[in-house]
């Protein structure tokens, strides 16, 4: 069974009946439907811009579990989770490293057990970048599931950019990453710890002009 072109209902039914079915990449990307803000502020995150930017961040399939119209929020953590806190942050930039203020960034990922919430908005949310093009989510490290290494799904778009759909990976999971056919090294986040001991991951997204 291929997941390409399948409805969410048929995908979920197939997954429920197939314990070890690998997920395959599909060339699909649902458009973002959020209204861009008229004005943006400064969160004071103080993220230093990179020395150089790529022509554009590599795109990847959104997969079968995207949910549109997520809540606007910065904290995706859930009460009672066993997942480790992850501060996921970065900049949204143009290919010449200029910030993209007011860009929407929409993320979603599995819970600590590798399960997606396909009925509600657990570990799903969006926000808009500040005047420096910065974003920051508080969430957890997602778990792995059959055929995939842990990852975070991302959609991003500015008023004058093309939409980007991609996935971001963890650098401390080299063995699992190597066994994932979708994984790409250029989509590794930078990972360290905060002073409080939480994980902190950074990835800067470069958006191509529209």
C-alpha positions as CSV (number, residue, x, y, z in Angstrom):
1,X,0.0,0.0,0.0
2,X,1.4,3.4,-1.0
3,X,0.5,6.4,1.1
4,X,0.7,8.7,-2.0
5,X,-2.7,9.9,-2.9
6,X,-4.4,8.1,-0.1
7,X,-6.9,9.8,2.2
8,X,-6.1,10.2,5.8
9,X,-8.8,7.7,6.8
10,X,-7.5,5.0,4.4
11,X,-3.9,5.7,5.6
12,X,-4.9,5.3,9.3
13,X,-6.8,2.1,8.5
14,X,-3.8,0.7,6.7
15,X,-1.4,1.6,9.5
16,X,-3.7,0.1,12.1
17,X,-3.7,-3.2,10.2
18,X,0.0,-3.3,9.3
19,X,2.5,-3.4,12.2
20,X,5.7,-2.9,10.2
21,X,4.6,-1.0,7.1
22,X,7.3,1.5,6.1
23,X,6.2,5.1,5.3
24,X,7.1,6.2,1.8
25,X,7.7,9.8,0.7
26,X,4.9,11.5,-1.3
27,X,5.2,14.6,-3.4
28,X,2.4,16.5,-1.7
29,X,2.2,19.8,0.1
30,X,-1.1,21.3,1.4
31,X,-1.1,25.1,1.1
32,X,-0.9,27.2,4.3
33,X,-4.1,29.2,4.9
34,X,-3.1,31.6,7.7
35,X,-3.6,35.4,7.4
36,X,-0.3,37.2,7.7
37,X,-0.2,39.8,10.6
38,X,-0.2,43.5,9.8
39,X,2.5,44.3,12.3
40,X,5.1,42.2,14.2
41,X,7.0,42.8,17.4
42,X,10.4,41.8,18.7
43,X,10.5,38.8,21.1
44,X,14.1,39.6,22.0
45,X,15.3,36.1,21.3
46,X,18.8,37.4,20.3
47,X,19.5,34.7,17.8
48,X,22.6,35.5,15.7
49,X,22.1,35.2,12.0
50,X,24.2,32.8,10.0
51,X,27.3,33.9,8.1
52,X,25.9,32.7,4.8
53,X,22.5,31.3,3.6
54,X,21.6,28.6,1.1
55,X,19.5,29.4,-2.0
56,X,16.7,27.7,-0.1
57,X,16.0,25.1,2.5
58,X,15.5,21.6,1.1
59,X,11.8,20.6,0.9
60,X,10.4,17.3,1.9
61,X,7.0,15.6,1.9
62,X,4.5,16.7,4.5
63,X,3.5,13.0,4.9
64,X,-0.1,11.8,5.6
65,X,-0.6,13.4,9.0
66,X,-0.8,17.1,8.4
67,X,-3.7,19.0,10.0
68,X,-4.4,22.6,8.8
69,X,-5.6,25.5,10.9
70,X,-3.7,24.7,14.0
71,X,-3.8,26.9,17.1
72,X,-1.5,29.9,17.3
73,X,0.8,29.2,20.2
74,X,4.4,29.0,21.4
75,X,4.1,26.1,23.9
76,X,3.0,22.7,22.6
77,X,3.8,20.7,25.7
78,X,1.0,18.6,27.2
79,X,0.3,17.8,30.8
80,X,1.5,14.4,31.9
81,X,3.8,13.7,29.1
82,X,7.0,11.6,29.6
83,X,8.7,13.4,26.7
84,X,11.8,15.5,27.2
85,X,11.3,19.2,26.8
86,X,12.7,20.7,23.6
87,X,13.0,24.4,22.8
88,X,12.9,24.5,19.0
89,X,14.0,27.9,17.7
90,X,15.6,29.6,14.7
91,X,15.3,32.3,12.0
92,X,13.3,32.5,8.8
93,X,15.5,34.2,6.2
94,X,15.8,35.1,2.5
95,X,18.6,33.6,0.4
96,X,20.8,36.7,1.2
97,X,20.2,36.2,4.9
98,X,17.7,39.0,5.5
99,X,15.1,38.2,8.1
100,X,11.5,37.5,7.0
101,X,9.3,39.1,9.7
102,X,5.7,38.0,10.1
103,X,6.4,34.7,8.3
104,X,4.1,31.8,9.4
105,X,5.8,28.7,10.8
106,X,3.6,25.7,11.4
107,X,5.0,22.6,13.1
108,X,3.7,19.1,14.0
109,X,5.3,15.9,15.3
110,X,4.5,12.7,17.0
111,X,4.3,12.3,20.8
112,X,7.0,10.6,22.9
113,X,5.6,7.2,21.8
114,X,5.7,7.9,18.1
115,X,2.0,8.6,17.7
116,X,0.4,11.5,16.0
117,X,-2.8,13.1,17.2
118,X,-5.0,13.0,14.1
119,X,-8.2,14.2,15.8
120,X,-7.0,17.2,17.7
121,X,-4.0,19.5,18.0
122,X,-1.5,17.7,20.4
123,X,2.0,18.7,19.3
124,X,0.6,20.9,16.6
125,X,0.7,24.7,16.4
126,X,1.8,27.8,14.4
127,X,3.2,31.2,15.1
128,X,4.6,34.2,13.2
129,X,8.2,35.3,13.2
130,X,9.1,38.5,15.0
131,X,10.9,41.6,13.5
132,X,14.2,39.6,13.4
133,X,12.6,36.7,11.6
134,X,12.9,34.6,14.8
135,X,10.6,31.9,16.2
136,X,10.6,29.7,19.3
137,X,8.4,26.8,20.3
138,X,8.5,24.9,23.6
139,X,7.6,21.2,22.9
140,X,9.0,17.8,23.4
141,X,11.3,15.5,21.6
142,X,9.2,13.3,19.4
143,X,9.4,9.5,19.5
144,X,10.3,7.2,16.6
145,X,7.9,4.9,14.8
146,X,8.1,2.2,12.2
147,X,10.3,3.2,9.2
148,X,11.1,6.7,10.5
149,X,13.7,8.4,12.6
150,X,12.4,11.1,15.0
151,X,11.7,14.3,13.2
152,X,9.7,17.6,13.3
153,X,7.5,18.5,10.3
154,X,7.6,22.2,9.3
155,X,5.7,24.5,6.9
156,X,6.8,28.1,6.5
157,X,5.9,31.0,4.3
158,X,6.4,34.8,4.2
159,X,4.2,37.3,2.4
160,X,6.6,37.4,-0.5
161,X,8.1,33.9,-0.4
162,X,7.2,30.5,-1.8
163,X,5.8,28.1,0.8
164,X,8.2,25.6,2.2
165,X,7.3,22.1,3.5
166,X,10.1,20.1,5.1
167,X,11.3,18.0,8.0
168,X,14.0,18.6,10.6
169,X,16.1,15.9,12.2
170,X,18.2,15.3,15.4
171,X,22.0,15.0,15.1
172,X,22.3,12.7,18.1
173,X,20.4,9.8,16.4
174,X,23.0,9.0,13.7
175,X,22.2,5.2,13.6
176,X,18.4,5.8,13.3
177,X,18.9,8.6,10.8
178,X,21.0,6.4,8.6
179,X,18.2,3.8,8.4
180,X,15.6,6.4,7.3
181,X,15.3,6.7,3.5
182,X,13.8,10.2,3.8
183,X,16.4,11.6,6.1
184,X,18.8,14.2,4.7
185,X,21.9,15.5,6.5
186,X,21.3,19.2,5.5
187,X,18.1,19.1,7.5
188,X,19.9,18.4,10.8
189,X,19.2,20.9,13.6
190,X,21.9,22.2,15.9
191,X,21.3,20.6,19.3
192,X,22.5,21.4,22.8
193,X,21.1,21.9,26.3
194,X,19.7,25.0,28.0
195,X,21.0,26.1,31.4
196,X,17.9,24.4,32.9
197,X,18.8,21.1,31.3
198,X,16.1,21.1,28.5
199,X,17.0,20.2,25.0
200,X,17.5,23.2,22.6
201,X,17.4,22.7,18.9
202,X,18.0,25.4,16.3
203,X,17.3,25.4,12.6
204,X,17.2,28.4,10.3
205,X,14.8,28.2,7.3
206,X,15.7,29.9,4.0
207,X,12.7,30.7,1.9
208,X,12.9,31.4,-1.8
209,X,11.1,34.5,-3.2
210,X,7.7,34.0,-4.7
